[in-house]
């Protein structure tokens, strides 16, 4: 992966890191590849979108100090702004949530982009519950691509132009070759995100989590900082608690795992779950939903047991029936790679904005390069 340059995020202190539980593994270092097009896309985004789009186009990270230079001299085809409280470099802190963007740095950037005839796309990648915070930026730009279909509907009711642009995956990152039966059994059988929920619900679902542990489950958290003191009273083995995982660690974990279990939680939004689902499916994993978990339209990629007995019966079947596991994971993966990659999302953005995308189109084979 290309590392971010000029990042001004502060590093965590040694004492702070020593308190945190983190999965220490050799992270998969992706060999740098040429982007699948010669498009130049200037980005204000989080790290996940930055790492994912670098395989589709030449990405230029916009900061609060370089944006005017990039507009003038960068040969930019598109400015893509993701809904984020802080950009991958540590810039643009809460810049999208100020009530009036007219004289703000972000507002001036967008105004200058119009003067230089550089198209701007805004991708609201969050859940509908965060819409009120980001409405100032959406209204200033005048159009939004929305990862949550409910947001697209809500904006249209306000007479704001919107396009549904659902969660996607970068198969150059999230992938795993088809493995033999022996190799498959060497993978982590079950992984469960949202360790914070496991801690919070202590005493309410302890037996369920212990049963999951018996099936070889490992628990991690991709959204919250988990410290050693937080898990002291859990009735789970410490070796099963992977702790806090950043994006690159999650890529590595998915390459080493078989099934993602999505636990019932009021802390994780439906849209966040959808991003996790396509990443797991692209990694040749199966996805099993806890009882009464809502993932919207992405439930077609998941198995949805009706009760706890069916839930564990499905895990047993994955374990015992290698061909069944492979057929389910491959079928779902094919569907994701045909419709839900970042290549497809860029195609939609360019089409909706009326921009030429022949260069992107001629590399369409790259969208399924990991089949």
ChimeraX attribute file (.defattr): number of C-alpha atoms within 10 A of each C-alpha:
attribute: neighborCount
match mode: 1-to-1
recipient: residues
	/A:1	16
	/A:2	11
	/A:3	9
	/A:4	13
	/A:5	9
	/A:6	11
	/A:7	14
	/A:8	11
	/A:9	12
	/A:10	7
	/A:11	7
	/A:12	9
	/A:13	8
	/A:14	8
	/A:15	8
	/A:16	9
	/A:17	12
	/A:18	12
	/A:19	14
	/A:20	16
	/A:21	22
	/A:22	21
	/A:23	18
	/A:24	10
	/A:25	9
	/A:26	9
	/A:27	13
	/A:28	15
	/A:29	11
	/A:30	11
	/A:31	9
	/A:32	10
	/A:33	12
	/A:34	12
	/A:35	17
	/A:36	22
	/A:37	19
	/A:38	14
	/A:39	18
	/A:40	17
	/A:41	23
	/A:42	25
	/A:43	23
	/A:44	26
	/A:45	24
	/A:46	18
	/A:47	17
	/A:48	14
	/A:49	18
	/A:50	22
	/A:51	20
	/A:52	21
	/A:53	20
	/A:54	20
	/A:55	24
	/A:56	25
	/A:57	20
	/A:58	19
	/A:59	22
	/A:60	18
	/A:61	23
	/A:62	26
	/A:63	20
	/A:64	13
	/A:65	10
	/A:66	10
	/A:67	21
	/A:68	16
	/A:69	10
	/A:70	16
	/A:71	21
	/A:72	12
	/A:73	9
	/A:74	14
	/A:75	13
	/A:76	21
	/A:77	20
	/A:78	22
	/A:79	23
	/A:80	20
	/A:81	21
	/A:82	23
	/A:83	25
	/A:84	21
	/A:85	18
	/A:86	19
	/A:87	25
	/A:88	25
	/A:89	20
	/A:90	16
	/A:91	20
	/A:92	19
	/A:93	11
	/A:94	14
	/A:95	21
	/A:96	26
	/A:97	18
	/A:98	16
	/A:99	13
	/A:100	12
	/A:101	19
	/A:102	14
	/A:103	10
	/A:104	13
	/A:105	16
	/A:106	20
	/A:107	19
	/A:108	14
	/A:109	18
	/A:110	20
	/A:111	16
	/A:112	16
	/A:113	20
	/A:114	12
	/A:115	10
	/A:116	12
	/A:117	13
	/A:118	15
	/A:119	17
	/A:120	21
	/A:121	21
	/A:122	21
	/A:123	24
	/A:124	27
	/A:125	22
	/A:126	22
	/A:127	19
	/A:128	19
	/A:129	10
	/A:130	13
	/A:131	16
	/A:132	9
	/A:133	16
	/A:134	20
	/A:135	18
	/A:136	18
	/A:137	24
	/A:138	24
	/A:139	15
	/A:140	16
	/A:141	18
	/A:142	15
	/A:143	22
	/A:144	27
	/A:145	25
	/A:146	25
	/A:147	24
	/A:148	23
	/A:149	19
	/A:150	13
	/A:151	23
	/A:152	22
	/A:153	17
	/A:154	14
	/A:155	20
	/A:156	13
	/A:157	10
	/A:158	9
	/A:159	11
	/A:160	16
	/A:161	17
	/A:162	23
	/A:163	21
	/A:164	18
	/A:165	22
	/A:166	21
	/A:167	24
	/A:168	25
	/A:169	30
	/A:170	26
	/A:171	28
	/A:172	21
	/A:173	22
	/A:174	22
	/A:175	23
	/A:176	18
	/A:177	10
	/A:178	14
	/A:179	12
	/A:180	11
	/A:181	12
	/A:182	9
	/A:183	9
	/A:184	18
	/A:185	15
	/A:186	12
	/A:187	16
	/A:188	19
	/A:189	20
	/A:190	22
	/A:191	25
	/A:192	21
	/A:193	24
	/A:194	21
	/A:195	25
	/A:196	22
	/A:197	16
	/A:198	23
	/A:199	16
	/A:200	11
	/A:201	12
	/A:202	15
	/A:203	12
	/A:204	10
	/A:205	10
	/A:206	16
	/A:207	12
	/A:208	11
	/A:209	20
	/A:210	16
	/A:211	12
	/A:212	20
	/A:213	18
	/A:214	10
	/A:215	16
	/A:216	13
	/A:217	21
	/A:218	25
	/A:219	24
	/A:220	26
	/A:221	23
	/A:222	18
	/A:223	17
	/A:224	14
	/A:225	16
	/A:226	23
	/A:227	17
	/A:228	14
	/A:229	10
	/A:230	16
	/A:231	20
	/A:232	11
	/A:233	10
	/A:234	16
	/A:235	14
	/A:236	18
	/A:237	11
	/A:238	15
	/A:239	9
	/A:240	14
	/A:241	23
	/A:242	21
	/A:243	26
	/A:244	24
	/A:245	23
	/A:246	15
	/A:247	13
	/A:248	17
	/A:249	19
	/A:250	22
	/A:251	20
	/A:252	20
	/A:253	25
	/A:254	24
	/A:255	22
	/A:256	18
	/A:257	23
	/A:258	28
	/A:259	26
	/A:260	25
	/A:261	24
	/A:262	21
	/A:263	21
	/A:264	16
	/A:265	18
	/A:266	9
	/A:267	10
	/A:268	15
	/A:269	15
	/A:270	19
	/A:271	22
	/A:272	17
	/A:273	20
	/A:274	23
	/A:275	19
	/A:276	19
	/A:277	28
	/A:278	27
	/A:279	26
	/A:280	27
	/A:281	31
	/A:282	32
	/A:283	31
	/A:284	29
	/A:285	29
	/A:286	27
	/A:287	26
	/A:288	25
	/A:289	20
	/A:290	19
	/A:291	16
	/A:292	13
	/A:293	17
	/A:294	17
	/A:295	20
	/A:296	13
	/A:297	10
	/A:298	17
	/A:299	16
	/A:300	11
	/A:301	22
	/A:302	20
	/A:303	16
	/A:304	18
	/A:305	17
	/A:306	12
	/A:307	11
	/A:308	12
	/A:309	9
	/A:310	13
	/A:311	18
	/A:312	16
	/A:313	12
	/A:314	17
	/A:315	18
	/A:316	12
	/A:317	12
	/A:318	19
	/A:319	16
	/A:320	12
	/A:321	11
	/A:322	15
	/A:323	11
	/A:324	13
	/A:325	21
	/A:326	20
	/A:327	12
	/A:328	19
	/A:329	24
	/A:330	20
	/A:331	13
	/A:332	20
	/A:333	25
	/A:334	16
	/A:335	15
	/A:336	21
	/A:337	24
	/A:338	12
	/A:339	15
	/A:340	23
	/A:341	23
	/A:342	21
	/A:343	28
	/A:344	19
	/A:345	18
	/A:346	18
	/A:347	17
	/A:348	17
	/A:349	20
	/A:350	17
	/A:351	12
	/A:352	13
	/A:353	13
	/A:354	10
	/A:355	13
	/A:356	12
	/A:357	16
	/A:358	11
	/A:359	12
	/A:360	21
	/A:361	15
	/A:362	11
	/A:363	14
	/A:364	16
	/A:365	11
	/A:366	19
	/A:367	22
	/A:368	17
	/A:369	10
	/A:370	17
	/A:371	17
